[in-house]
Amino acid sequence: MRLKWQAAFRRVIHKGTYHQPPWQTYRAFCVSAVPRLADAPPSSVVLEDFPCDNIRNFSIIAHIDHGKSTLADRLLEITGTIKMDSKRANQQVLDKLKVERERGITVKAQTASMFYQQNERDYLLNLIDTPGHVDFSWEVSRSMAACQGAVLLVDASQGVQAQSLSVFHAARERGLKIIPVLNKIDLPAAQPDRVKAQIHSIFGIDPADVLYISAKLGKGISAVLRAIVERIPPPPGDIKGRLKAFLFDSSYDRYRGVISLVSLQDGVLRKGDKIASCHTRKKYEITELGIMHPEEVPTAQLLPGQVGYIACNMKQSSEAHIGDTLHRVGEPVEPMPGFKPAKAMVFAGIYPVESNDFPKLEESINRLTLTDRSVTVQRESSAALGQGCRLGFLGSLHMDVFRQRLEDEYDANIIITAPTVPYKLVYRDCTVIVSNPTDFPNVGDTSAHVREVQEPIVKASIIVPEEYLGEMMNLCFEHRAEDIDHRYLETSGEGSNRAMLTCTLPLSEIVTDFFDKLKSRSSGFASFDYEDAGYKPSNLVKMIFLLNNKPVDALALIVHRSAEQMIGRMWVKKLHKVIPRQLFEVPIQAVVGKRVIARETLSALRADVTAGLYGGHYERKMKHLENQKEAKRKMKRIGRVDLPQEAFFDILSTKRR
């Protein structure tokens, strides 16, 4: 009976068995569920069918919120890379980070390979979607290094904005072929003819070359693909030459180690090849390689002109040097010109809320900086906050995004100090760069022998409608701007003309709330861009805060002499709100040199020592009250006020207004 039951069970199982193709199994267990991938199996990708003449490498560049990610979604749909959805559910397919989806911005350049047929000829299109905010300009420059062309996207309702100018000049300096595209032509406020005239007058681009699209509705996307194939030149490359690969991005996988994105210049790269780095001289073996379609799809080899990923058992994140040239072992090549190192503009200290979590926090920062090499890291310690790291960022938004990525991706609970900029101290015999306020010398300290203090400045560009030009000038004057000038971008007389305001601003004035004020005073119409302009002498002082006459090093600030009164009063009031009351009176002081700029007094907690006295002479009550006063005076002399971590978090997490 038992044998018959087993035989029947085997027959049922055998009839119900479904043999799933291996490529479908791959798709079913793909960890990224956001893109709706096409049904074509990865095994059908034969890169040998795409010589250099059939390859186009391009990026999408634009000002923030002009529709780069939406255009990328439509390109992926039309080429069949992802499934076309009639409900337009494919939104920000290449924006894979949680912070990108929550904020609706691109902070990390992403690569995707697409297959496209035109005139019965197959093409391989390698797309790189780039960020649009000025704080992520280094991501844009890295992306352009692997491209021969760029799609310059301009909002037909907003027109040319500050970052549009910046990315256009960066692309032109690299010699990229630029395809101008007007997006959002379906909006009621769109003015395509007027914006086309702007593009012609500002960039010198022929108006006949401008394409009209609506990325949201999918209108005109086919014309963009045709222009990419016809206008952008194919990448150079020699399949018979020595292997030369350009490393332009990297990420970390806990099982495979460092995953590098490379642009192959010459030669052929296959699995099992032995490669070496021109920068570190270390040797590796290729364990896996392929293309991003848009997820990782393994292939047999990579050919010249193609962009793909490689895994080579690289375990240390520091070994993947952005801008490095890889070659075959024993066949050295001339290194390609790399990237100009990113220059940190804003510095802040990051500390764990629980001091025991510092090793975990440091490891998380090292892993995260692998995907964002523009961040500089240095260990530091604070008497109030314990061990931490001092990080350098390209801007205040960059710092905020990095903080959110630490919290989202690594579950870190952190405190970030007030952002500062690097200052230059000129001594008699040397010059020192200081980014930590605790290392800044006090005013009037003759032993420091500081001859001059210099602060970083930037050349700022603001594009704004002419009716807000006066407000923008006032804002710039409030933030110590110099060399203010303006010119009108168009004088058509139709509607509101726009002006470009240029000035020189101290970097410390724009790292906190300058951008918020800019948007508020211009009703959201102004756009802002800046570039480094060196250093200039300035009258700067170090402000420290005393709690019960004892300094708190983590709250030290470097401020301009003209703003010391306002900043001192503002921070003293903040501290008065968050510091818990003590059994004795606590003076809270903002001090510059030997002068007290602002003061608030935290009143003491007072116990009713006369509550148990019933009747008797009044001198008994006075005796108890005098004893209480004497005890409080003694506590004030020897007492210590510890600023709790929660108070630090409340102070440093709020916006500086």
Secondary structure, 3 states (H helix, E strand, C coil): CHHHHHHHHHHHHHHHCCCCCHHHHHHHCCCCCCCCECCCCHHHCCHHHCCHHHEEEEEEEECCCCCHHHHHHHHHHHCCCECCCCCCCCCCCCCCCHHHHHHCCCCCCEEEEEEEEECCEEEEEEEEECCCCHHHHHHHHHHHCCCCEEEEEEECCCCCCHHHHHHHHHHHHCCCEEEEEEECCCCCCCCHHHHHHHHHHHHCCCHHHCEECECCCCECHHHHHHHHHHHCCCCCCCCCCCCEEEEEEEEEECCCEEEEEEEEEECCEECCCEEEECCCCCEEECCEEEEECCCEEECCEECCCCEEEEECCCCCHHHCCCCCEEEECCCCCCCCCCCCCCCCCEEEEEEECCHHHHHHHHHHHHHHHHCCCCCEEEEEEECCCEEEEEEEECCHHHHHHHHHHHHHHHCCCEEECCCECCEEEEECCCEEEECCHHHCCCCCCHHHCEEEEEEEEEEEEEEEEHHHHHHHHHHHHHCCCEEEEEEECCCCCCCCCEEEEEEEEEHHHCCCCHHHHHHHHCCCCCEEEEEEEEEEECCEEEEEEEECCEECHHHCEEEEHHHHHHHHHHHHHHHHHHCCCCCCCEEEEEEECCEEEEEEEECCCCCCCCCCCCCCCHHHHHHHHHHHHHHHHHHHHHCCCCCCHHHHHHHHHCCCC
